[in-house]
Amino acid sequence: MQQQLTLGQHEVFVQKTLYEQQLPYKTDSLKALFLYCCVTTLKLLKSEFQSEPIVNFLRLLEVKPHQYKASTFDDSEPSIVNSYCAISTLRELQENIQVDQESALSFVRSLVQEDGNVRSSASSQDADIRMVYSALAYLDLLNIDTSEFQQTVGKFVLMCQNQDGAFGLRPHLESHSGASYCAIASLKILKLEVPYKSSLIEWLVNRQCKMTGGMAGRVNKVADSCYSFWIGWTLKMLGLDLLDKERLLEFLQHCQSNYGGFSKHPQCMPDPIHTLHSLLGIMENENYDYVHAIILN
């Protein structure tokens, strides 16, 4: 199955993205995420790369121990998503992280709201289950106990589940594949049970489009290459592998660019985020860590 993917071209695309920084200016706030995607992709492809420049760049983003801002061009406050991406990348690079538990815990505590939702940064109003997952996975990667968040954050996660078994970004919002991944991974970290599991599994499996074989993020939406990861790995966290991989591969082949990388839809521009998630959705690897969404060696 892997032989039908142009892996060499994807490697070249990611290397160029990583070292030549051929990205629009408006994506500067996503550099930590792009670094994470590029490093993870290259490790998945068993490609060699230089780690020192990546570590040095991440040091420029570090405001306090384990707290990372979005950009080197301003004095933006640290965000939990950037911090999670940075810690994930450093762990990928097998960096020896000297854990400052109090700094990391204080950071997360400052972002947790009264209802258990988590803000992206101290002054941001952006808060949903993506930030919840980022905060919990961030602490878990630093080997910090998350049990103090079981009651508050755990309750919020469970409130995001809908009658169809899937999860929305916040309570009473539409069920979403990415939100469902974040919810299940969060419950795993918090050591809480997943309710209405059979309904959730049915909802996830039904997101594979009959016409294209690709995976859709929501009901009545077109397929998007990254959801091969969000749905496939959610099922794997539930101990299942139920997708039609042959049809999924057919769809992903159409999302490959002629010069490397994957786009969200066929005939669109590729990017490192969809490249990583497309490959993770289809390639077999014994070192999967489904909860943390990174490849471990």
N, C-alpha and C positions, 0 to 999 in steps of 0.2 A: 504493500500500500504506500509506504514511504517513497518508493522509487518513482512514483508518479508525481511527486512534488519536486520542483526545481530548487532543491536545497542549496546548491552552490550559489545560485543567483540571490536567494534570500540572505545568505551569509554576506555577500558583497553589499547588498542594500543596507543591512544593519551596520556593517563596518563603516560605510560612508556616513550614515546618520550619526553614528557614535563619534567619529573622529573629525568629520568635516562640518558637523553642525549645520547641515543644510535644512534648516527649519524656519518657518515664518516667524517674524518677531513676536507676533501675538501668542506664540506658544512658549514664550520664555518662562512663564509660570509653571509649565509642565515639565521642565527639564529633569527634575528628580524622577518623575514618572517615566519619561523617555529613557533615562539612564537605566532604570530598573528593567524596562522592557528590552532594551538592547543587550544588557549584560545577561539577562535570563535566556534570551534567544540564542546568543552565542554559546552559552554553556549547554543549552539543549542540543545545539548543532555540533558540540565538541570542537568549537573553534577557538584558536588562540587569540588573545587580546591583551593589551597593556592595562593593568589595574591601577598603577600608580597615579596617572592623570585623573582617573575617576575618583579615587580616594581624595586627592588634593582638591578637586572641584567641590566635592561634598563638604569638605572642611570649611570652604568659603560660605556655605549655606548654613552652617551650624551656629545658632545664636546662643544657646545654652546646651549643656550636656543632653544629647539625644533629641534636641529640638531644632528643626530645620525650617528655614524660610523658603519661599518659592524662587527668589531671584537674587542674583548678585548685583543687580542694577538699582535696588532701592532698599529701604529699611523696613520691608514688610515683616509682619509678625510671623512667628512659626506656625505652621498648620499641621494638623494630625496626619493628613494624607501625605504631605511632603516628608514628614518625619518617618512615617511607616515605609515609604518608598526608599528613603535613604538607609534606614536600618536594614531593610530587606536586601538592598544592593550590597551593603558592607558585609552582610552575612554570606551572600553569594560569593564575594571575593575572599571569604574566609579570613576577614580582618578580626583581630583580637579586640573585641569591644569591651572596654572597661565600664561595667554597668554602674551608673549612678541611679540607684533605685528611687531615691527620694525625688530627684529631678524629674524622672519619667512619670512617677505616680502623681506628683503635684501638677504636672502638665495635663495629664488626662483628667484628674479631678476637677481642674479649672474649666474643663470643656463640657463636663456632664451636667445636663440640665435637670430640673426638678422631676420631670417626667421620665428621665432615663435616656432621653435622646442626647446626642453628642454634637456640639458645634465644631465646625472645621477649624476655627481659630478663636482667640479670646474675644474679639470684637465682632466676629461674623454672625450673621443670622442664618447662614447656610448650615442646616442640621438635618440629617436623615440617617438611614441605616448603613449607608456607605461609610460615614464617619464613625458610626458605632463599630463596625467591623474593623476599620483602620486602627481605632484606638485599642481594641482588644487584641488584635493580631500584633500590634506594635509592642504591647506589654508582654505578650506571650513569647515573641521572638527574643525579648530581653530576659526571658526566664523570670518574669515578675508575676507573682500570684494575682489572679484576677477575681478571686472569690468575693471580695468586697463589693463587686459590681453585679453579683448574681441577682439580688433583689430589685435594684433600680433599673439597670440597663437590661437585664434579662426580661423584666416585665415589659419594657418598651418593645423589645424584639418580638415577643409573643403577641403584643397588641397589633403588630403590623401584619399578622397573618389573616388572610381573607377566607371566606367560606369555601373557596375552591382549593384550599390547602396551600396556595402560593402566598408570597409576601409582597407588600408594596413598600415604597421608600419610607413612608410614614403611615400611621394608622388611617384606615378608610381610603387609601389611595389604590389605584389599579395594580393588580398583580404584575410583577415584573421579574424576568429571569435573573437579572443581575442582583436585584434586591433579595431574591430567594437564595442566591449563593451567599450573599453577605449574612443573611439571617441564619442559615444552617451552619456556616462556619463559626459565627458568633456563639450559637448555642453549643457547638462542640467545645469551644474554648472555655465557656462558662460551665461546662459539664451539666447541661440541662437537656431534657428530652425534647424530641421534635414531635409536636402534636399533629394529628391528622395526616400521618405519613403517606398512607395509600392515596389520598386525594392529591397530595403534593406530587407524588410520583406520576400519577395519571396526567396532571396538568403539564409537567415538564416534558414527558414523552410526546404529548400532543402538540408541542411547539415545533416538531420537525415537519417542515412544509411538504405536503404530498407532491406538489408540482416540481420543486427544485431540489429537495433533499436537504436544504439548509435549515438552520435553526432560527426561529424568530424570538424576539425578546418579550413580546406581548401577544395577546389574542388579536387576530386579524391584522397582523403586521407582516411585512415582507421579511425574508431571511436576511441575516446580517452575520458575517463570518465570525465575529467575536463570540457570538452566543454558542458556538460549538464548544467553547471553553466553559462559559458560565453555566450552561445546562449540563453538559457532560460531566463536569467536575462536581456539580451539586449531586447528581445521581451517584457518582462514585463515593461521595461522603456518606451517602445512604446505603452503600454497599452494593450498588447495582451498575450494570453496564448495558443499557437497553436501546441505545441508538443504532440506527442503520448506518454503520460506518462507511459502507460502500457508496451509498447515496450522498452522505455528507461529504465524502472526499470529492465526488463529482462536482458538488457546488463549490467547494473550496478551490478546486482547480480553476474554475472560472473567475475566482477572485484574485488569482495570481497575476502580478504585473509582469510584462515581458522583460523588465530590467530588475526584477526582484521585489519582494515585499507583497503583502496582501492588503487589499482594500476592503471596506465594509460590504460593498456591493460589486458585482462585476462591472468592469469598464470605469472604475473610479480610481482616484489617486491612492496609492498605498501609504501606510504610515506604520511606525513601529508598534503601536498598541495593537492594531488588528493583525499585524504579522505574528506577534507573540501568541496571541490568543487563538489564532487559526492553527498554528503549529501545535500548541498544547492540546487543542481539541482533537487532533487526529493522530499525533505521533505517540507511540508506545514507549514508556520509560519506567524502569523499575524504581526510580528514585523520586517519584511524584510525592509531594507533600500537599495533599488536597486542601487542607485547612488553610495553609499559609500562602497558597498560590505561588510558590517558588520551587525551583528544582534544587534539591539538596544533593551534595556529594558526600 
